[in-house]
Amino acid sequence: MEDLHIVRPDYSPTSKLYEIISPDIPTGDTYYFTTDSGLKYQVRFGKKRENYLGNIINFSVLSDEFEDEYSETNRGEVYRIIATVVEIMRIYHSHHSHSDTYEFTGEYKDTHDDREASIRSRLYFRHAKKLLNENWDARLEGNKVVIQKIKH
């Protein structure tokens, strides 16, 4: 039987996960977690118009102190946040195992540097390449990280 897992079976987070608040319905699309510094995050999976098996991951800060849901927070929690988002993706995919694509974009800093891919997107891409199961591939398309199931 084909391995349907998105994350490698031997993957173990290097950072402690934040407590995840899952949707009331297991197949729901919106998850939350709060960091030790009190920032509340929302991770939401939206379906792509042209591919119902494709997902766009919207990852945003909900805390009132930030005027923009995509604000740069930089409180030294990035690796725990990434580990928690990876776990949320793993949980979501376990309920949506036929999904074949996940996309997410890292926002630019206010200075909007000249690079094609933001620092955040490159960080997400680097982590994705390390932890994906062998049936999945990650690529960087401009400022977007695309994780796609490899078709055999």
trRosetta pair geometry for C-beta under 8 A, 3 or more apart (Angstrom, degrees):
i j d omega theta_ij theta_ji phi_ij phi_ji
2 135 7.1 97 -177 -109 99 157
3 9 7.9 -87 -156 -43 136 113
3 133 6.2 -146 122 177 124 141
3 134 7.7 61 64 51 139 91
3 135 5.9 178 75 -10 96 136
4 93 8.0 -179 145 154 87 101
4 97 4.4 19 168 -166 136 117
5 8 7.8 120 117 -104 121 8
5 9 6.5 94 77 -69 161 77
5 90 7.6 9 -160 -142 90 90
5 93 7.4 99 -149 116 44 128
5 94 7.9 7 -113 -86 74 79
5 133 5.2 132 97 -62 85 151
6 89 6.4 -97 93 142 146 103
6 90 6.4 -150 59 -105 104 59
6 93 4.4 -46 -8 171 129 176
6 102 7.7 48 -148 -7 148 138
6 132 6.8 -58 168 -137 67 74
6 133 5.9 -163 174 9 16 113
6 136 5.8 58 -150 -50 66 157
6 147 7.4 61 -165 148 116 135
7 11 4.9 -85 165 36 105 151
7 86 6.6 94 -98 175 136 100
7 89 7.4 119 -48 97 111 104
7 90 4.9 -34 3 -94 133 110
7 93 8.0 150 -9 51 86 145
7 131 5.5 -21 -143 155 88 100
7 132 6.9 -83 -114 -116 41 33
7 133 6.1 64 97 -38 9 91
8 11 4.4 117 67 -36 89 99
8 131 5.8 -129 13 -170 102 51
8 132 6.7 70 -38 103 86 19
8 133 5.2 163 -80 -88 48 56
8 134 7.6 75 -103 -27 88 69
9 133 7.3 63 -24 -108 69 102
11 86 7.8 -121 154 157 142 136
11 131 4.8 68 -118 -149 137 95
13 16 7.5 133 111 -90 125 12
13 17 6.1 95 59 -55 168 91
13 83 3.9 85 -151 -152 127 120
13 86 6.8 161 -92 70 105 130
13 87 7.0 -34 -53 -52 137 108
14 79 6.8 -58 84 174 101 125
14 83 6.9 -140 47 -84 59 130
15 79 4.4 143 -40 126 149 99
15 80 4.4 -127 146 -84 134 61
15 82 7.7 86 38 61 135 86
15 83 4.5 -163 63 -9 97 149
16 80 6.2 -9 70 -121 65 108
16 83 7.6 121 78 93 18 151
17 20 7.0 -34 158 -31 120 101
17 80 7.1 156 -119 -164 24 80
17 83 5.6 -125 -89 122 72 106
17 84 4.9 126 -152 -93 79 76
17 87 5.4 17 -121 -6 140 157
18 33 4.2 108 104 173 122 127
18 34 6.6 -166 178 67 131 39
18 35 6.0 -77 -95 -97 146 49
18 36 7.8 -137 -106 -33 105 70
18 80 6.1 90 -37 154 92 108
18 81 7.5 15 -6 -96 128 50
18 84 4.6 -6 33 -93 91 148
19 33 6.3 164 80 -136 49 91
19 34 7.4 -8 59 43 93 80
20 31 5.9 -16 -170 -175 101 118
20 32 7.5 140 -162 76 54 43
20 33 5.2 -42 -102 -77 54 110
20 84 6.5 169 -74 -165 100 97
20 87 6.5 -136 -47 107 147 119
20 88 6.0 179 -133 -82 136 90
20 91 7.3 163 132 -3 159 159
21 31 6.6 154 78 -166 59 62
21 32 4.2 -13 56 63 114 94
21 33 6.6 176 11 -76 79 51
22 26 7.4 7 153 -119 130 53
22 28 7.4 129 164 59 75 116
22 31 5.8 -20 -112 -115 47 94
22 91 6.6 -109 -108 153 121 150
23 26 7.2 163 78 -101 95 10
23 27 7.8 -66 80 75 136 30
23 28 2.5 -114 123 75 164 144
23 29 6.8 54 -51 26 151 30
23 30 5.7 99 -79 58 107 66
23 31 6.8 -79 -32 -74 78 62
24 28 6.6 81 47 -35 55 151
25 28 4.4 118 67 -46 85 99
26 95 5.3 -174 143 -107 91 141
27 95 4.7 -165 -102 162 64 127
27 96 6.9 113 -146 -61 86 88
29 44 5.9 53 136 -162 92 71
29 45 4.4 -121 -157 59 94 86
29 46 7.1 94 169 -73 143 42
29 92 7.5 62 -129 -134 53 119
30 42 6.4 -18 -164 -167 97 101
30 43 7.4 154 -154 81 48 49
30 44 4.7 -6 -105 -105 80 88
30 45 7.7 -143 -67 22 45 69
31 42 7.4 145 79 -159 47 52
31 43 4.6 -16 64 62 99 99
31 44 7.6 -174 26 -75 63 45
31 88 4.7 -174 78 -141 162 124
31 91 7.5 106 -88 76 148 133
31 92 7.4 -106 -26 -60 131 109
32 40 6.5 -7 -169 -174 109 94
32 41 6.7 158 -153 84 58 55
32 42 5.6 -24 -98 -101 79 63
32 43 7.5 -176 -80 19 30 74
32 62 7.7 -31 -131 12 109 144
33 40 7.7 175 93 -150 33 55
33 41 5.5 -9 61 56 76 102
33 43 7.7 16 8 -4 97 110
33 84 5.3 -105 59 171 172 144
33 88 7.7 -123 -21 -60 123 127
34 38 6.6 -16 -179 -149 107 31
34 39 6.8 168 -154 83 63 39
34 40 4.9 -26 -99 -97 88 69
34 41 7.3 175 -88 15 35 73
35 38 6.8 -38 74 28 77 21
35 39 4.6 13 31 50 115 90
35 41 7.2 66 -29 -15 94 110
35 75 7.1 124 124 77 152 134
35 77 4.9 40 -152 180 138 167
35 80 7.1 117 -129 97 96 125
35 81 6.8 -28 -87 -77 120 96
36 77 6.9 -178 35 -103 92 129
37 75 4.7 -69 0 156 168 155
37 77 6.4 -128 4 -36 116 140
38 63 6.9 97 125 -116 81 136
39 61 5.8 -47 -173 -142 112 106
39 63 4.8 -83 -135 -27 64 142
39 73 5.8 29 -106 -143 164 151
39 75 7.0 169 -15 18 134 147
39 77 7.6 -179 39 53 127 154
40 61 7.3 109 76 -165 53 59
40 62 4.5 -53 97 64 103 104
40 63 5.3 139 30 -62 79 77
41 59 6.9 -3 -175 -172 113 79
41 60 6.9 160 -154 85 68 37
41 61 6.0 -42 -100 -102 71 51
41 62 6.7 165 -108 6 16 90
41 81 7.0 121 -42 -141 165 105
41 84 8.0 112 66 103 143 135
42 58 7.6 -8 111 110 97 92
42 59 7.6 177 89 -147 55 37
42 60 5.3 -11 58 62 95 87
42 62 5.4 77 -19 -43 106 120
43 57 6.6 -15 -168 -169 89 98
43 58 7.5 156 -156 82 40 54
43 59 5.3 1 -110 -107 77 77
43 85 5.9 165 -100 -125 145 84
43 88 4.9 71 85 132 155 162
44 57 7.4 148 77 -158 44 49
44 58 4.5 -17 63 61 97 103
44 59 7.9 -169 26 -71 64 38
44 60 7.8 -10 11 16 105 103
45 55 4.8 -23 -165 -162 101 125
45 56 7.4 143 -159 69 50 44
45 57 6.0 -22 -100 -101 67 66
45 58 7.8 -165 -74 21 20 77
45 92 5.6 136 -35 -162 151 150
45 96 7.8 -166 134 17 159 162
45 102 8.0 -58 -129 -126 105 97
46 55 6.8 133 68 -159 39 66
46 56 4.7 -24 65 60 97 97
46 58 6.2 45 -7 -13 112 113
47 52 5.6 2 -172 -144 127 58
47 54 7.0 101 -163 77 59 62
47 55 6.5 -45 -101 -102 44 60
47 56 7.7 -12 74 15 4 84
48 51 4.7 13 83 56 125 80
48 52 7.2 -138 64 -81 72 21
48 54 3.7 -13 17 89 132 114
48 55 6.9 -108 -21 -63 89 13
48 56 6.1 115 -73 -30 79 96
48 101 7.1 -8 -5 84 144 123
48 103 7.6 72 -73 18 122 125
50 54 7.5 4 76 36 71 140
51 54 3.7 59 95 -1 114 119
51 100 7.4 -89 166 62 126 108
51 101 6.4 38 111 33 143 133
53 98 5.8 -90 -128 130 113 86
53 99 5.3 168 -178 -130 72 40
53 100 4.5 39 130 12 122 96
53 101 6.8 92 111 19 79 84
54 99 7.2 118 -98 -161 18 83
54 100 6.5 -47 -75 67 65 79
54 101 3.8 -11 -121 65 88 116
54 102 7.7 -174 -162 -69 63 28
54 103 7.2 22 177 -7 104 107
55 92 7.9 130 -159 140 170 135
55 96 7.6 86 -57 120 137 152
55 99 5.6 -2 -18 -153 117 133
55 101 6.6 176 27 94 63 64
55 102 4.9 -13 71 -109 103 68
55 103 7.1 178 94 22 53 70
56 102 7.9 147 -98 -160 19 52
56 103 5.2 -29 -111 68 66 98
56 104 7.2 131 -169 -83 58 56
57 85 7.9 93 171 -173 141 113
57 89 7.3 -29 -99 -92 145 104
57 102 5.9 31 -28 -174 113 99
57 103 6.8 -175 15 81 79 41
57 104 4.1 -35 64 -77 106 112
58 104 7.8 -170 -71 -122 25 91
59 85 6.3 5 -117 -120 137 135
59 104 6.4 35 -3 -152 114 132
60 69 3.8 7 -171 162 124 108
60 70 6.1 -59 -121 -72 88 60
61 66 5.2 29 107 53 133 152
61 69 5.7 179 57 -161 63 51
61 70 7.4 161 20 -85 92 13
61 71 5.6 -65 46 47 140 93
61 73 6.1 147 -87 -58 149 123
62 69 6.8 14 -85 -128 48 96
63 66 5.7 72 79 13 88 99
66 69 7.3 119 109 -94 116 25
66 71 3.9 -136 -163 23 129 154
66 73 7.1 -62 -72 -87 143 87
67 71 7.0 107 49 -68 58 130
68 71 4.7 128 71 -57 89 85
70 107 4.4 124 166 -58 119 157
72 107 7.3 -139 -62 90 80 114
72 109 5.8 18 -51 -116 153 75
72 110 7.5 -104 10 -21 127 84
73 77 7.6 -34 111 46 124 109
74 78 7.7 -2 -114 -52 50 110
77 80 5.1 -59 -172 50 77 111
77 81 5.4 84 126 -31 90 103
78 81 5.5 -59 -146 37 29 114
78 82 6.2 29 158 -19 67 105
78 123 7.5 -45 173 166 131 154
79 82 5.7 -47 -142 36 33 111
79 83 6.3 36 155 -19 63 105
80 83 5.7 -53 -145 38 32 112
80 84 6.2 33 154 -20 64 107
81 84 5.8 -57 -149 37 29 111
81 85 6.4 27 154 -17 65 106
82 85 5.8 -55 -145 38 31 109
82 86 6.3 36 153 -22 65 104
82 123 7.6 -111 -87 143 140 107
82 124 7.5 -163 -124 -105 110 65
82 127 5.6 -122 -180 -117 136 171
83 86 5.7 -51 -149 33 31 114
83 87 6.6 31 152 -18 63 104
84 87 5.7 -53 -152 35 34 112
84 88 6.5 36 149 -20 65 103
85 88 5.4 -49 -148 35 36 115
85 89 6.5 40 151 -20 65 101
86 89 5.7 -52 -151 35 32 112
86 90 6.4 35 149 -21 64 104
86 127 7.3 -114 -70 151 125 124
86 131 6.3 -8 -145 112 139 162
87 90 5.4 -50 -148 34 35 115
87 91 6.4 35 153 -18 66 103
88 91 5.7 -52 -147 37 32 111
88 92 6.2 32 154 -18 66 107
89 92 5.7 -54 -143 39 30 111
89 93 6.0 27 159 -17 65 110
89 102 6.7 48 -143 -142 120 167
90 93 6.0 -58 -145 39 25 108
90 94 6.5 33 153 -28 61 104
91 94 5.8 -53 -154 26 30 114
91 95 7.2 11 154 -3 61 105
92 95 6.3 -73 -163 43 34 100
92 96 6.0 -17 157 24 73 116
93 96 5.9 -78 -128 65 34 82
93 97 6.4 78 165 -95 70 51
93 99 6.2 -108 -123 49 78 126
94 97 6.7 11 -149 -66 24 93
96 99 4.6 44 133 -27 105 115
99 102 7.0 53 148 -58 127 86
99 149 7.8 147 112 -28 56 124
100 148 6.5 23 152 -156 76 71
100 149 4.3 -87 -147 26 73 119
101 146 6.6 -24 -161 -167 102 92
101 147 6.9 148 -157 82 49 57
101 148 4.9 -4 -105 -106 82 79
101 149 7.2 -99 -58 7 54 80
102 146 7.6 154 81 -157 49 45
102 147 4.4 -6 58 57 96 109
102 148 8.0 -159 28 -68 59 45
103 144 5.7 -2 -168 -179 106 114
103 145 6.9 160 -152 82 53 54
103 146 5.2 -12 -102 -104 88 70
103 147 7.5 -164 -73 23 41 70
104 124 6.4 -113 89 174 116 160
104 144 7.3 160 83 -155 25 70
104 145 5.5 -12 63 56 76 100
105 118 7.8 79 173 22 75 125
105 121 6.3 -25 -157 -89 50 113
105 143 5.5 53 -150 123 100 94
105 144 5.0 -42 -87 -101 90 70
105 145 7.3 176 -86 15 37 74
106 117 7.7 58 51 177 112 81
106 118 4.5 -145 100 78 99 120
106 119 7.0 -117 133 77 140 47
106 120 2.5 -173 -172 100 127 100
106 121 3.6 -149 29 -48 111 60
106 122 7.5 -89 42 13 152 52
106 123 6.9 111 -98 43 161 93
106 124 5.6 -175 -52 -2 118 124
106 143 6.8 -123 55 178 72 92
106 145 7.5 54 -17 -13 95 111
107 118 6.4 -177 111 -169 20 177
107 120 6.2 29 45 34 51 151
108 111 7.8 -119 157 69 101 56
108 112 4.6 58 136 -112 145 65
108 113 6.8 -159 -155 25 110 69
108 118 4.6 -138 -86 -105 62 120
108 120 7.9 -137 -81 19 27 108
108 143 7.5 -56 -52 -136 94 146
109 112 6.9 -147 75 -52 59 36
109 113 6.9 44 45 -16 103 93
109 118 7.5 152 -9 -155 66 108
109 119 7.0 23 -25 21 106 121
113 118 7.7 127 46 -125 99 62
113 119 7.6 70 27 -33 136 96
115 118 7.0 143 84 -93 111 26
115 119 7.8 97 55 -53 147 62
116 142 5.8 -112 169 -146 99 52
116 143 6.7 -147 150 -57 59 73
117 121 4.4 -120 -174 88 95 127
117 122 5.2 115 120 -56 121 88
117 125 7.4 -10 179 -10 151 143
117 140 5.5 -20 -88 -177 151 130
117 142 6.7 147 -78 146 75 33
117 143 5.1 158 -122 -108 53 54
118 121 4.6 99 53 5 80 100
118 122 7.0 -147 93 -2 43 85
118 143 5.4 52 -7 -145 89 110
119 122 5.9 -59 -151 39 30 109
119 123 6.3 32 151 -21 65 107
120 123 5.6 -56 -148 36 32 112
120 124 6.3 31 154 -18 67 105
121 124 5.7 -53 -147 38 32 111
121 125 6.1 35 153 -22 66 108
121 140 6.6 107 149 -137 110 107
121 143 5.1 -162 -38 -169 163 63
121 144 7.0 -70 -137 -73 133 10
121 145 5.6 -178 -160 -38 82 96
122 125 5.5 -51 -143 36 32 115
122 126 6.3 36 156 -22 64 104
122 140 7.2 19 -99 -110 61 148
123 126 5.8 -53 -148 33 29 112
123 127 6.6 24 155 -13 63 106
124 127 6.0 -61 -153 40 30 108
124 128 6.1 33 152 -24 67 108
124 145 4.9 -121 108 -20 117 160
125 128 5.6 -53 -145 34 30 113
125 129 6.5 33 157 -22 64 103
125 138 6.0 163 -150 147 69 125
125 139 7.9 -13 -139 163 114 13
125 140 4.9 -5 -109 -71 153 107
125 145 4.8 -156 -77 -110 80 115
126 129 6.1 -53 -153 29 28 111
126 130 7.0 23 152 -17 60 108
127 130 5.8 -62 -156 35 35 111
127 131 6.4 -5 164 6 71 116
128 131 6.7 -83 -143 48 26 89
128 132 5.9 33 171 -41 69 112
128 138 3.9 128 121 -99 122 160
128 145 6.1 151 -6 178 154 132
128 147 5.7 -129 -162 -84 134 114
129 132 6.8 -44 -132 13 19 111
129 138 5.2 -117 -71 55 65 128
132 136 4.2 -118 -177 87 117 114
132 137 7.1 147 124 -90 158 16
132 138 5.9 -178 -28 -27 149 105
132 147 6.6 -168 -101 -146 132 113
133 136 5.3 77 60 12 77 106
135 149 6.1 -2 142 -152 93 79
135 150 5.4 -139 -171 41 51 97
136 147 5.9 12 177 179 118 93
136 148 6.8 160 -155 83 72 32
136 149 5.7 -46 -100 -102 74 47
136 150 6.5 -151 -90 -11 17 87
137 147 7.4 172 86 -152 38 53
137 148 5.7 -22 61 63 85 82
137 150 5.5 85 -17 -65 106 99
138 145 6.3 -10 -166 -174 105 96
138 146 7.0 155 -153 83 54 48
138 147 5.0 -20 -98 -99 81 75
138 148 7.9 151 -91 17 33 67
139 145 7.7 160 82 -155 36 53
139 146 5.3 -17 62 62 84 97
139 148 7.5 -15 15 13 103 111
140 144 7.4 147 -161 78 52 46
140 145 6.0 -29 -102 -101 66 63
140 146 7.8 170 -94 19 17 79
141 144 4.9 -24 70 68 89 100
141 145 8.0 160 24 -96 74 15
141 146 5.5 29 2 -9 117 122
